[in-house]
Amino acid sequence: MKNKILHILILMLLLIGLTSCETSYVDIPADDELLDGTIDGLSSSQLSQFLRGDAAVNEVFTRETGLGSTFVGTSCINCHAGDGKGHLFTTLTRFGQVDETGNQFLNQGGPQLQNRALPGFLPEQIPVGATFSKFTPPAFSGLGFLQNVTDADLLTMADPNDSDGDGISGTVNWIVIPSYSIPSSASITKSGKHIGRFGKKASAFDLLHQSVNAYNQDMGITSFFSPKDHYSNLEIDPEVATNKVNDVVFYLNVLKAPIQRNKNDEVVNQGKRIFKQINCTGCHKPELTTGYSSISPLSFKTFSPYTDLLLHDMGAGLDDGYTEGSAKTFEWRTPALWGIGLSENSQGGNFFLMHDGRARSIEEAITMHGGEANNSKNAFQNLSESDKNALLKFIKSL
């Protein structure tokens, strides 16, 4: 009798195990439901570097490993869960610049507020008289494609004087780049300045510039590229190895582009037609191409980010009185829409859209558009409910 009971128990455990294994396979998310993963065509050594970069992005810093006396987060992944957009809790505060003359508060902690501190230190406060803006961390995916759009293509898309009369201008942000950023031979300059393309104001030149700033300003980690400790304002030994920074930059370069979902759905395609009809494509370009890249799978590729990487006047409602580079306070870089439908996954089950997360839905984000986007916003508001829903379904499929 005991043996019979034992056999039944073993059989039950085996069945539970089989069911668990079966469920684990069924529950694996589809590729188009994930933002992580690599572009196709990487070599084995490149895949190894990607994995090293992945580990570095997930590294949690402590006081012992260099975490700054003041800081914002303790790891990259703090602000970019699942390589996706950040939450209001991880939103950054940038302060101190009101026009093209530069940031007048760099000696008082600018341009970024470190709102957390190690025991024994006090978090930073925004200096009296400094304007500021909140920046919600962006998603990581597809950045290598955006980095490899040529300067010539960006300037071709720009229309600062609205020569075609469509109400949309668009301009680039001319910035002074750090000495460690090495422009390509195709880089275009103006009065010694280069074109920025990353960040809410397009104030970072490339992914190295963006990553070095994140280490130093977000986590208080010094590197060979940026050896000055932002708390003491003194140069100190690097707290993160150069090869680790390079691994992170490579990781960001080769993350795959988000994959559109339900692209054969009739309503989604109706929404895509409406998106073009009301000229959302004036800023959110459906297709861009890359130029040459030293990472060959990124070279001369056509992709669909739904951005032009340009600055646009977004109206008084989105003017925070703060800016970077040559951008005006009311100008914002067009964010890529690809991956937006997966944003809820990394934002705790809710949308936090626009530059500071103030919009809680895609529709609310659209209605906050002003300035150059006024005509498209008004056209959206005048759509029938079915057309609105189709457009929103299309955007959420990206």
Secondary structure as GFF3:
##gff-version 3
##sequence-region A 1 398
A	DSSP	alpha_helix	2	26	.	.	.	ID=ss1
A	DSSP	three_ten_helix	31	33	.	.	.	ID=ss2
A	DSSP	alpha_helix	44	57	.	.	.	ID=ss3
A	DSSP	three_ten_helix	63	65	.	.	.	ID=ss4
A	DSSP	beta_strand	70	71	.	.	.	ID=ss5
A	DSSP	alpha_helix	76	79	.	.	.	ID=ss6
A	DSSP	three_ten_helix	81	83	.	.	.	ID=ss7
A	DSSP	three_ten_helix	88	90	.	.	.	ID=ss8
A	DSSP	beta_strand	92	95	.	.	.	ID=ss9
A	DSSP	three_ten_helix	106	108	.	.	.	ID=ss10
A	DSSP	beta_strand	116	117	.	.	.	ID=ss11
A	DSSP	beta_strand	132	135	.	.	.	ID=ss12
A	DSSP	alpha_helix	143	147	.	.	.	ID=ss13
A	DSSP	alpha_helix	151	157	.	.	.	ID=ss14
A	DSSP	beta_strand	173	175	.	.	.	ID=ss15
A	DSSP	beta_strand	194	196	.	.	.	ID=ss16
A	DSSP	alpha_helix	207	213	.	.	.	ID=ss17
A	DSSP	pi_helix	214	218	.	.	.	ID=ss18
A	DSSP	alpha_helix	219	219	.	.	.	ID=ss19
A	DSSP	alpha_helix	242	254	.	.	.	ID=ss20
A	DSSP	alpha_helix	266	277	.	.	.	ID=ss21
A	DSSP	three_ten_helix	280	282	.	.	.	ID=ss22
A	DSSP	beta_strand	288	289	.	.	.	ID=ss23
A	DSSP	three_ten_helix	296	298	.	.	.	ID=ss24
A	DSSP	beta_strand	302	303	.	.	.	ID=ss25
A	DSSP	beta_strand	311	313	.	.	.	ID=ss26
A	DSSP	three_ten_helix	316	318	.	.	.	ID=ss27
A	DSSP	beta_strand	331	333	.	.	.	ID=ss28
A	DSSP	three_ten_helix	340	342	.	.	.	ID=ss29
A	DSSP	alpha_helix	343	346	.	.	.	ID=ss30
A	DSSP	alpha_helix	362	367	.	.	.	ID=ss31
A	DSSP	three_ten_helix	371	373	.	.	.	ID=ss32
A	DSSP	alpha_helix	374	381	.	.	.	ID=ss33
A	DSSP	alpha_helix	385	397	.	.	.	ID=ss34
###
